[in-house]
């Protein structure tokens, strides 16, 4: 059926329509503009951060360095959930610690269960070790992980409320060489990134050693109570060992004359610690003894250590912490299982890299491709996408910008990348089944068969790697 135009009655009165006056139109426009301006973009939460594209390569470098050294030392990759039962960390880290009392993100989920964002990864891995029956696996179970942790701490340089850690754990064997191996991994990971660190060592002995020492320490600190900070006075009843880690000047003066825990170790604990130090000597890893080093979590026993890097103001800042935790698995409901591990704060690693101009320049220089792929025309762009994937499968990575249509703009980008050769595919080459390879320094061009592109580019890369 053909649609016909409706014929209107010429005598019918047409209702007049009116348009708003100019003033009314401007008023509406201004109203819309005002509404648009009033919509502000959400702000980044305090203590959080975005990893921007310009820093992405450096974060990838950290990950690849961690992956490489973990593989070399035989650690397998693991990952635990960001969300865990809150009780896991209350039992393992301990009440009276700053982490549990002040810093954990705890809330009820929609099922009414009390959960929290993980403040650290060791207890989570120990939970996975128990849940999945890893005790039946060949011991030790050596694992590494890399990811975000969460603590509602006061934000400052290198410290965020969401922060990232690279960690290694070894569960199932109690031997001084295990402790030394983990320290070696942490030390050499940082060294590979150009971050020179100082290893500080201490032993807090067995649980029995520590209980005897705490009695002596508390007796001394009570005699100096009037000289302690308010925070340390509170810790005196809740967690006296943490006073040794105080940064308050008055506390530091008191701590200088405090009894040293090394004097209260059993012969077995002393022997174990001395063997750890001997392994470090043999591995040529420099260290110093620090009797105030106790770590802040309840599950530590015997060996404890921290790695310090120098800040821009010349002050030392802890960049890694770890130690032995032989009681942890039992504390969370598993069989008695020895363990040892470390965690490295990656934001603090980056801060140390930024403080070293030479290292930062090296680290922030993104690896640029030797070859750049330029295209001209819609059909050539489609073919380019296929060729890029074929090259990738052969292990050849090429720079490109498919969003740019002008050849000049693409060649300018190739120059910015400092690429040595550019592959050019235009409409003519597309029809002929050929492709151009241009030497960017000499300007000499070679036309080859598209099927031979992979071999030709591989020869260029091989010649540059000699």
N, C-alpha and C positions, 0 to 999 in steps of 0.2 A: 504494500500500500504506500502511495506517495503522500508524504505529509504536505498539507496545504497551509498556506499562511492565513491566519484568521483575519477576516475583513471587519474592521471596526466601523460602527455607525458614525458618519461624519457629524450628525446632529447631537451626538451624545456629549454631555458636558464632562469635560476632563477635570479631575480634581487637581488643583494647583499644589505643587510641592514646593516647599521653601528650603533654602540652604542656609546653614548657620552664617552669621555675619563673620567678617574677618577677625573681629576681636574674640568671638567665641572659638574660632578655629585655633587661634594662637593660644588661648587659654587651655584647650584640650592638649595641644602639643607640649606646652610647658608642664602640664600635669604629668604627662607620660615621661618626659625627660627627668622630672623630679623623682618619680617612682624608680626609674632606672638607676639614677645616681644613689638612691637610698639603699639599694641592694649591695651590701658589702660582702666581699669574698670571705669565707670562713678563715680564721687565723690558725696558724700552727699552734698546737698546744704547748704550754711551757714545758721545757725539758725534752721535747721531741725534735726531730730534725728530718729534713728531706735529703736524700742522696741525689744530687743533680747530675745531669749528663756529663758535665765537665769534670766531675769527680768519679764517674762510674768506672773508668779504667783502673784507677788506683784501688778501688774496692775489689775489682776483679783480680788485680795483682795480689792483694792480700789473700784472697781465696785460693788462687792457684798456687801460691807459695805454701800455704797451709796444707793443701791437698798433696803437693809434691813431697814435703818432708814427712807427712803422716804416712804416705805410701812407702817411703824409703825405710821407715822404722817399723813397718808392719802393723799399723793401726787401721782398723776397718771403719768406714763411715757409718754413723748411726744418726738418727733424728728422733727426738721425743716431742710430744705436743707442747705448744706454748701454754696451754691451760692444764692445770693439775689440781688435785685435791689439796686444799690449803693445809690439811693435817700432815701431808708429806713433809712440808718444809718446817712446820712447827716442831715435829718430832726430830727431824734430822739437824736443822740449824740450831734450834733450841730457843726456849723462851728466855727473855732477858737480853737477847741480842738486838742490835739496832735493826737488822733486817726484818726480824719477825715482829718486833714491837712497833716499829715506825715506818718501815719502807715497803712492805708487801702490798700489792694491789689485791685485796681480798673482797669478794662480793658473793652474793647468792645468785645462782643461775635460775632459770625458770622452773626447774624441778625442785628448788629449795635447797640444793646442795651447796655447801660452802667451798668455793673454788678460788684459785688465784692465778695470776699471770706469773710464770716461773721467774723467781729472782736470781736463780743460778741453775746450772745444769747437772751437777754431780749427783744430787739426790734423785733427780729425775732418771738419770741413767741407772743408778742403783735400783730404783723401782722397776725399770725395764728388765734389769738383770734377774731380779726375783720373779717377776711376772712370767717371763719367757723361759724359765728354767735353764739359764745360761751356766749354772753351776755344773751341768752335765757336759758342757763343751770343754775342749782342751783349754787348760788354764796356763797363763792368764788370758782373760778376754781383754784385748786391747782395742779401744775404740776412740774415735775422734768425732767432733761435731762442731758446727759453726752456725751461729744464729743469734737472734735477739733475746735479751733478758730485760726484766722490768723491775725498777725500784723507784719508789716515790722519794727520791733524795733531793737535796738542794742542788739545782743545776749550777755547774761551773765549768771552767775550761777542761775539755776532755771528758766531762761527766754529764751524762744525759739520763733521763728517766726511762727511755728505751735505749739500750746500748747493746753492742754486739761483742761476742766472745768467740775465740778459737780455743777449744779445749781438747785435752787428751786424757783418757782414763785407762787404768790398768787394774783389773779386778781378778783376784784368785791366787796371787802369789805374794808372799812376804819375803822380800830379799832386798838388800841394799842396792843391788845393781838395777832393780826396777826404779827406785827413786832417782838414781843417777841418770838413767836413760831418759826419764821424763824431763829432768832439768836440762839435759843435753838438747832434747828436741826443742824446748822453749827458747833456750839461749841461741841455738843456731837458726831457728825460725826468724828471730829478731835480727840476728847478724846478717842473714841473707837479704833482709830488707834495708840494710845499712844502718840499723839502730844498735848502737853500742850500749850494752847494759852491764850493770854490776849485780852479781848474784849475792843475796844475803841469806845466810843459813842459820837455823837454830833447831833444837830438838825440845819438844815439850813432854817427851817420855810417854810412859804408859799412863793409863787412868789412875793407877795407884800412885805413881810418881807425882802426877799433877795434883792429886788430892793432898799429899804431904806438903808439896810446895805452896799450895794455896793457903794452907793454914799459916805457914811462915810469912807469906807475902801479906796476908790480911792483918796479921799482928803488927807488922812493920808499918803498913799504910794507916792503920788506926792511930798509931802514935804520931803520925804526921797529918791527921785528918784536917786540921785547921788550915793547912797549906794547899790542900787539894781544891780543884775546881768543883763547881756544883755538879757537873756531869759525872766526875769521878767519884764524888761522894755517893751518888746514886748507884754507880757501878760497884761500889765497895761491897754492897750486900747482894747484888744481882749477878754480876759477872766481873769479878776483880781482875782477872787476867787482861781484860780489855783496857784497863788503866795503863798498862805498859805500852799501849799503842797510842796514848793521848798525844795531841800536838800542842796542848796548852803549856806555855812556858813554865808556869808554876808547877804543874805536874811533872814536867821533864826534869826539873831540878830535884824533885822528890825521888823520882825513879832512878836517878843516877846512883843513889846509895842503897837501892832496894836489893834484896837477896836475888841471886841469879839462879834460874831454873836448872842450869847445867850442873850446879852443885848438889841438886836433889835427885838426879837421875840414878836409877839402879845400874848395876854393872852391865846387865844385858842391854839396857837402853843406850848406855855410853858406847858399848862395843858396836852396836848397830849403827849409831850415828858416825862413829869414826870410820867405819867401812864405807859409808856413803861418801864421806869426804875423800877417802883414798881413791875411789872410783873417779871422782871429779878431778883430782890431781892427775890421774893417769890420762884423762880425756882433755887435759890442759884447759879446763874451764875455771876461770878465776872466780873466787868467792871470798866473802868475809863473814865472820861470825857476828851475830846480832842477838844478844840475849833478851832484848825487849820484843823480838818478833814472836808473836803467838798465834796470829791469824784470828779472825773473829767468829768462827763457826765451831759449834760444839763437837762436831764429829772428827776433828783432827787429833792425831796421835803421833808421837815420835817426830819424824822429819817434817819441818815446815820451811818454806822458802818463798822469797819474793825477788823479782827482778826489777831493778830501778834504772830509769833513764833520766838524763839531764833535761830540765826544762829550759825555756828561753832565758829565764832569769837566773840560771845557774843552780837552781834547787833540784834536788832529786825527787822523782815521782814514781810511785809503784806502778808498773805497767803489766805485771804478771804476778799471780799468787798461786800457791799450791802446797801440797803436802800429802802425808799418809793419813788414811782414814779407815783404820782397821775395824772400827765399831759401827760404821754407818749402815751396812747391809743388815746387821743384826738389829739395829735400832728401828728399822722400818719393817721388821717382821721376817727377814730372811735368815738363812743359816750364817753362823760366824764366817765372814769372808774378808780377807785382807784386801786393801785397795790403796791406790795412790793416783794422784792426778794434778793437773794444773789448768788454769784459765787465763787467757791473755785478753785484756781489754783493747779492742781494735780501735776505738776512738782515740785512746791514749797513744796507740802506736802511730796513728796518723798525725797526732799533735807533735810527736817526737820527730816524725819525718818532716813536717812543716818547719820545725826549728832548725833543721839541717838543710840549708839552701841547696847544697850540692846534691844531696839525696833527693830532695823534693823535685829539683829540675829533672833528674833522671827518672823518678817515679811518675811524674806528671806528664812525661812525654809519651803520649799514646803511640803504640806501635802502628806505623802507617804501612799500607800495602805497597809492595814493590810495583805491582801492576794496577793500572786504572782502566776501567772499561767504559768507553763513551759510545753513545748511540745517537742516531739522527733519524727521526721519523717514527710514526706510530708502529708500523710493522716491525721495524728494527728494534724498537723497545720491547716488543713482545718476544722476539727471538732472543734478545739479550737476557731476559729473565731466565729462559731455558738454558742458555749457555753458562750463565753464572752458577746455576745449580749443578750442571755437568762438571764444571771446573771444581766446585766444592767437593764433589764426590771423589775427585782425584787428588784432593788435598791442596788445591790451589785457591787461595783467597784473593779476590780482586776488589779494589775500591770501585765505587760507582755511585751515581746519583740519578736514579731513574726518573725522579721528579723534574729534573732539568731537561729542557728540550733543546736549548741552544748549544751547539757544539763548543762555541767559545767559552761559555760559562763552565762547561764540564772540563775543558782543558785548563782553565784557571784553577779549578779545584784540584786537578791532577798536579799542578805546579805547587799548590799549597801543601799537598801531601808529600811533596818531594819524591814522587814516583819516578822511576827510571824509564818505564815504558808505558805507553797507552795503547790499548786495543780500541779500534774504531770500526763501528758497524753502521753503514748507511744504506740507503735504498738500493744503490747499484750493487754493493757487496752482497746484499740480501738476495738479489736476483741471480747473481753469479755464483753464489755459494762460497764466496771468499770473505776475507776479513783483513784489515790493515793492522800492522804492529808498528808503532812509531817510537823510535828512540828519542826520548825527550831532550837529551843533551845535544845530540848531533842533528836532530830533525830528520834523519834518514828513515824512510818508510819502506816496509816490506809487505807485499800482498801474498797471503797464503790461503790454502784451502781451509775452510772452517773445521773440517774433520781433524786437521793436524794442529789445531790451536793448543790443545792441552800439552802435547809433546813440545811444541815450540816455547810455550811459557815456562815449562818445567826446565828446559835447557837454560833459559835466561836466569831463572832462580838459582839453579845449580852453579852456574858460572859466577854468580855474585856471592855465593856461600863459600867459595874456595878460598 
